[in-house]
Structure formats: C-alpha cells, structure tokens
C-alpha cells in the first residue's frame, strides 16, 4: 500500500493512493498514519480490505498539500557515510561500524514544502536517502532474527545538511542536521510488502534541473537489514521510528571548488524508484 497524509500542516488526514493512482480518504477507518497504526495488524488489515473492495471515498488531489506520510514520529536515527561511492567522493575511509546520529522529529516537513536555508549558512547541502519506517518494537536483535520483519515500510527522505555547522563548528554533527525544515519526508509510506528488495532501489536528485545524484542502494556499506539489527543493539526501535540510511555520491560537499552549495531560490527534486518524488523550493530563513 501507498499510505500518505494530506491537508494543511498540523491537520493532515490519512489517505491512500490506490493502484489506479486515485487518492482515497482513510479518515473513516483510521485516525492517522502513525506508529500505533503500523503496529496494529488488524487495523492495517481493515485498510487493506477497504482498499481492495474499492469502497474508500475519493479525494480531490488538485491543490491538496501532501504532508509527511508519518505522524507522531518517535525518533529519527541517521546513518552517515553509508555508501561506498559517497565515502570515496568525500575522501573518507569506509567506517568499520555504522556512523549513527540523530535528527529531531520536528525537522520533518512534507515532500513539497519549502525548505529554509539557515541564517548565516554558506554550506547548505542536499542528500537523497532511503528512509526505513519501523513497525514492530526491535531490541537486541540477534543474528538469527530477520530485521526486515520489523520494518513497516519505506519512504523518500531528504537529509538536508549544513556542512559548516556539521563539520567546522565543533562538537557532533547534530548542529548541521537539525535546522528547521531539514527533513522533507514522503510523499508516501510504501508498505514493506511492495518493496521486494531494499538493496535494489535507484535514488536520484536534481538541483535546478541538473542531475546531481544518481545512485543505488546496492552501494550501501551497511545494508538495511544490518542497519536495523545494529541500531537495535544500542537503543530500542519502536513503531513509528525512522531510520535515514545514508546518501550516495553527488553531494555538494564532494564536488570540486567552488562547491555548489544551495542558496535561497534553488529548487531541489529527488526520487527513489517506487517510493515517489519530492520537490522543494529553498528560501532564506
């Protein structure tokens, strides 16, 4: 299923995009698309049955804002330097273990919402990423457990980053990762049954119409299953948590000087095969 949330920011309603591309209203069946729904097999079954029966009312998508496809996000765990080609372009050694950092849940905005370039920023950068949405509580997963069984679905994430704040201002990466609007998510949460292999997805990103990133999740140093297992050994993953799994080569940080960092007025578009497309206009904060 392709689940999404539509409407004004803070007042989104749950919806579904059916096989014919028609937007369907789920508000008569569920309150929201969130961790509680993803952990409730019976509720998901009712949604699936209604979708299959064709009884869900259609919504007029014209002019309707698409919000982030997941409400009440618990935490956003991010994996840095997780693509072989991205590590090469930045001159970094591939990490021996996953590099883990966090983004605050309030950095999340809709896939086509405006992204704000922070005040004083001169190095705002782009990163298309595969987001993994957790559907079952995962703690201390062992080698004989299937981590993908704990995944509810997948989405497109834009891990917008300010490189000066992240790298040059001391401390951890968090200062360059948690600026307002720095995690567009969506348009859809695609349930895991519709993603045959999370290691066989193409990712693309354009800046002002120019293709900058053209990668594949096959290049991940730590594949999705290994990431979920690894993170579960350090923290509890709960339904509604999100893992951003890293970005392929093609970011501004890895480009020759002068590096083409983002400015107000730039337009970024990104997509992952089968998971949908985003478009953001950047404006000065």
Beta strands, then each sheet from edge to edge (+ up, - down):
strand 1: 2-6
strand 2: 13-17
strand 3: 23-25
strand 4: 76-80
strand 5: 99-103
strand 6: 108-109
strand 7: 115-117
strand 8: 124-125
strand 9: 128-134
strand 10: 151-159
strand 11: 161-162
strand 12: 183-185
strand 13: 189-191
strand 14: 202-207
strand 15: 210-216
strand 16: 242-244
strand 17: 267-272
strand 18: 276-284
sheet 1: 3+ 2- 1+ 13- 10+ 9- 16+ 4+ 5-
sheet 2: 3+ 2- 1+ 13- 10+ 12- 6-
sheet 3: 7+ 18+ 17- 14+ 15-
sheet 4: 8+ 11-
end
